[in-house]
């Protein structure tokens, strides 16, 4: 894995605290005592883990002015090493490197919001909820957990500013999205936007409920933990990529990615998650028709065919000209 050096930030772990059961929250401060870049709710950063490379985590600081960044990491059962390393090896005082914030899950314009968090998917939505409460925007936050007594962020969620907006759903008490539909989802409203973050099954169930109750497709925005498209056959027809108008051409084989070919050719690209979920490798398309396989670009952006994620998407045309 590689990433351009531009935008990398050296930070120090200020605090590392247990947050609910199986989660750890880290507060990160700039090493030189400077302010970190400001960001808007929904943003995430890459955390560079020794010998493992970058992992993406949503920013969930109580404010986004840059005094510190906070992330919350769940110890995943099927961890590829990132969450295990953070839980067992990161300590206050440790220095590490992060990326500047990127935001592919911004707040759309709306008069009212419904937020749906599945498990650790609470992280970006908590930052959104606190922003909405501060701005006196109308919203509901529905937080689905396996055991409400073990949930993350309970002190912040039960604080006076948020408490009346928050609905905690405990699946151990049979209060899951599959078993109970919140009343607000049964009443579609054209002035309301629905935002969600969680596992694929959780997102799919929410989408099914919204379709049943006749919400419009563009009223749902979401962020996944993984890219379901990668479960499909990643192969396809070979095609060429071209660097700029009249630039060098490279062949991308049926089972190669564009990113792999470019890196092998020594082309400097930004690459992080390699799953089409973080947006770091989004590149402008000058000519050709991409075969979009990511879950970062919106349907409208995909239809424009002016951008592509290099890590997983392919080409429908024989040649794809990239702005590189």
C-alpha positions in Angstrom: 0.0 0.0 0.0 1.2 3.5 -0.7 0.1 7.0 -0.3 1.5 10.3 -1.5 3.4 12.1 1.2 1.3 15.3 0.8 -1.2 15.8 3.6 0.4 13.4 6.1 0.4 14.7 9.7 2.5 13.6 12.6 0.4 13.3 15.8 0.8 12.0 19.3 -1.8 9.9 21.2 -3.0 12.1 24.0 -5.4 9.6 25.6 -6.5 6.1 25.0 -9.7 5.1 26.9 -12.1 2.2 26.9 -15.4 3.3 25.3 -18.2 0.8 26.0 -17.3 -2.8 25.6 -14.7 -3.8 22.9 -14.0 -0.3 21.8 -11.1 2.1 22.4 -11.2 5.9 21.9 -8.0 7.7 21.0 -7.5 11.4 21.2 -4.7 12.6 18.8 -2.9 15.9 19.0 -0.5 17.5 16.6 3.2 16.8 17.6 4.3 20.4 17.2 1.5 21.8 19.3 -0.3 23.3 16.2 -4.0 23.0 15.4 -5.0 20.1 13.2 -6.9 20.8 10.0 -10.6 21.6 10.7 -13.2 19.3 9.1 -16.9 18.8 8.7 -19.0 16.0 10.3 -18.7 12.8 8.4 -15.0 13.1 7.7 -12.5 10.3 8.3 -8.7 10.0 8.5 -6.2 7.3 7.6 -4.2 6.0 10.6 -0.9 4.5 9.5 -0.2 1.4 11.5 3.4 0.0 11.7 3.9 -2.9 9.2 0.2 -2.8 8.2 -0.3 0.5 6.5 -3.3 2.8 6.5 -6.7 2.0 8.1 -9.7 4.4 7.9 -11.5 5.7 10.9 -14.3 8.3 11.2 -13.6 11.5 13.2 -15.9 11.7 16.3 -14.4 14.6 18.2 -16.8 16.7 20.2 -15.8 19.7 18.1 -14.1 20.0 14.7 -11.9 23.0 15.3 -8.7 21.1 15.4 -7.5 21.1 19.0 -7.5 17.3 18.8 -9.0 14.4 16.7 -10.9 11.6 18.3 -11.4 8.2 16.7 -13.1 5.1 18.2 -11.9 1.6 17.2 -13.8 -1.6 17.7 -11.8 -4.7 18.2 -13.0 -6.7 15.2 -13.3 -10.5 15.4 -12.1 -10.9 11.8 -9.5 -8.1 12.1 -6.8 -7.9 9.5 -4.5 -6.6 12.2 -5.4 -2.9 12.4 -7.9 -2.9 15.3 -5.9 -5.6 17.1 -2.7 -3.5 16.9 -4.5 -0.4 18.0 -6.1 -2.1 21.0 -3.0 -3.9 22.2 0.0 -1.7 21.1 -1.1 1.9 21.0 -0.6 3.9 24.3 -0.7 7.6 25.3 2.5 9.3 24.3 3.0 7.2 21.2 3.7 9.1 18.0 2.1 8.1 14.7 1.2 9.4 11.3 -2.3 10.2 10.0 -3.7 11.7 6.8 -5.5 15.0 6.5 -9.3 14.5 6.8 -11.4 13.5 3.8 -15.1 13.6 3.7 -17.1 11.4 1.3 -20.1 11.3 3.8 -21.0 15.0 4.1 -24.3 16.3 5.4 -26.8 16.9 2.5 -29.0 19.9 2.7 -32.3 19.2 4.5 -34.8 20.6 6.9 -34.7 17.5 9.1 -32.5 14.5 9.5 -32.9 10.9 10.6 -29.7 9.2 11.6 -29.3 5.4 11.8 -26.2 3.9 13.4 -25.4 0.2 13.5 -22.8 -0.6 16.2 -19.5 1.3 15.7 -21.2 3.1 12.8 -22.2 5.6 15.5 -18.8 7.4 15.1 -19.6 9.7 12.1 -23.2 10.1 13.1 -22.4 11.2 16.6 -20.4 14.1 15.2 -23.3 15.0 12.9 -25.8 14.8 15.8 -23.7 17.1 18.1 -23.4 19.5 15.2 -27.1 19.5 14.6 -27.9 20.0 18.3 -25.6 23.0 18.4 -27.2 24.5 15.3 -30.7 23.7 16.6 -31.5 21.5 13.5 -34.3 19.0 13.9 -33.1 15.4 14.0 -33.4 11.9 15.4 -30.5 9.5 16.1 -31.4 5.8 16.2 -28.5 3.8 17.6 -28.7 0.0 17.2 -26.5 -2.1 19.6 -26.4 -5.7 20.8 -26.5 -4.6 24.4 -27.3 -1.1 25.5 -25.3 -1.3 28.6 -22.1 -2.0 26.6 -22.7 0.7 23.9 -20.0 3.3 23.1 -20.4 7.0 23.8 -23.2 6.7 26.4 -22.1 9.8 28.3 -22.2 12.0 25.2 -25.4 10.4 23.9 -27.2 11.0 27.2 -26.0 14.5 27.7 -28.7 17.2 27.8 -28.0 18.5 24.3 -28.6 15.1 22.7 -30.7 13.0 25.1 -34.1 13.9 23.7 -33.0 13.2 20.2 -31.5 9.8 20.8 -33.2 6.4 20.6 -31.2 3.5 21.8 -32.3 0.1 20.3 -31.1 -3.0 22.0 -31.2 -6.1 19.8 -30.8 -8.4 22.9 -34.3 -7.1 23.8 -35.6 -7.8 20.3 -35.5 -4.2 19.3 -33.6 -4.5 16.1 -34.3 -2.7 12.8 -35.5 -6.1 11.4 -38.1 -6.5 14.2 -39.3 -3.0 14.8 -39.5 0.0 12.4 -39.3 3.4 14.0 -42.4 5.5 13.5 -40.4 8.3 11.7 -39.4 5.8 9.0 -43.1 4.9 8.4 -43.9 8.6 7.6 -41.9 9.7 4.5 -41.2 13.4 4.4 -39.7 15.2 1.4 -37.8 17.7 3.6 -36.0 14.9 5.5 -32.7 13.2 4.7 -31.8 9.8 6.1 -28.2 9.1 6.9 -26.8 5.7 8.0 -23.6 4.0 8.9 -23.1 0.3 9.7 -22.7 -3.2 8.3 -24.0 -4.1 4.8 -27.0 -6.0 6.2 -28.0 -3.0 8.3 -27.8 -0.6 5.4 -29.7 -3.0 3.1 -32.5 -3.5 5.7 -32.9 0.3 6.1 -33.0 0.8 2.4 -35.7 -1.9 2.1 -37.8 -0.3 4.8 -37.5 3.1 3.1 -38.6 1.6 -0.3 -41.6 -0.1 1.4 -42.7 3.2 2.8 -42.1 5.1 -0.5 -39.2 7.3 0.4 -37.2 8.6 -2.5 -33.9 6.9 -3.3 -32.0 10.2 -3.1 -33.2 10.7 0.5 -30.7 8.1 1.8 -27.0 8.7 2.3 -24.8 6.0 3.9 -21.3 4.9 4.7 -20.5 1.2 4.7 -17.8 -0.8 6.6 -16.9 -2.7 3.4 -17.6 -2.7 -0.3 -20.1 -5.5 -1.2 -19.2 -5.1 -4.9 -15.8 -6.7 -4.1 -17.6 -10.0 -3.4 -18.4 -10.2 -7.1 -15.9 -11.5 -9.7 -13.3 -8.8 -9.9 -12.2 -9.7 -13.3 -13.5 -8.7 -16.7 -12.2 -7.7 -20.1 -8.6 -6.3 -20.5 -8.4 -2.6 -21.3 -5.8 0.2 -21.6 -5.3 3.2 -19.3 -3.7 6.3 -20.7 -2.0 9.0 -18.7 -3.4 12.2 -20.0 -4.0 13.1 -23.6 -1.3 11.5 -25.7 0.5 10.1 -22.7 1.8 6.6 -21.9 -0.6 3.6 -22.2 -0.7 0.6 -19.9 -2.6 -2.7 -20.3 -4.8 -3.7 -17.4 -5.4 -7.4 -17.5 -8.6 -9.2 -16.6 -7.5 -9.8 -13.0 -5.4 -6.7 -12.4 -6.5 -3.4 -10.9 -5.7 -0.1 -12.4 -3.9 0.8 -9.2 -1.7 -2.3 -9.4 -0.7 -1.5 -12.9 0.1 2.1 -12.2 2.2 1.3 -9.1 4.1 -1.4 -11.0 4.9 1.3 -13.6 6.2 3.7 -11.0 3.3 6.1 -11.3 2.7 8.1 -8.1 -0.9 7.6 -6.9 -2.7 7.9 -3.6 -3.9 4.5 -2.4 -5.3 3.5 1.0 -8.2 1.1 1.6 -8.0 -0.8 -1.7 -11.8 -1.6 -1.3 -13.4 1.4 -2.9 -14.7 2.8 0.5 -12.3 5.6 1.5 -12.0 7.8 -1.7 -8.3 8.4 -1.5 -7.6 7.1 -5.0 -10.4 9.0 -6.8 -9.0 10.3 -10.1 -10.5 12.5 -12.8 -11.4 10.8 -16.1 -10.6 12.7 -19.3 -12.1 10.2 -21.8 -13.7 6.7 -21.7 -16.4 5.1 -19.7 -15.6 3.7 -16.2 -17.0 0.5 -14.8 -17.7 1.8 -11.3 -17.3 -0.8 -8.5 -16.8 1.5 -5.5 -19.2 2.6 -2.9 -17.8 6.1 -2.4 -19.0 8.0 -5.5 -22.7 8.9 -5.5 -25.0 7.5 -8.3 -25.1 11.0 -9.8 -21.3 11.2 -9.8 -21.0 7.7 -11.3 -23.4 8.7 -14.1 -21.3 11.7 -15.0 -18.3 9.3 -15.6 -15.8 12.0 -14.8 -14.1 10.3 -11.9 -13.0 6.8 -11.0 -11.6 4.9 -8.0 -8.3 3.3 -9.1 -8.3 0.6 -6.5 -11.3 -1.4 -7.7 -13.2 0.1 -10.7 -12.5 -0.9 -14.3 -13.4 0.3 -17.8 -16.3 -0.3 -20.1 -14.4 1.3 -23.0 -11.2 -0.1 -24.6 -9.2 2.9 -23.4 -9.7 5.0 -20.3 -7.8 8.3 -20.3 -6.9 9.4 -16.8 -5.9 12.9 -15.6 -2.5 11.7 -14.3 
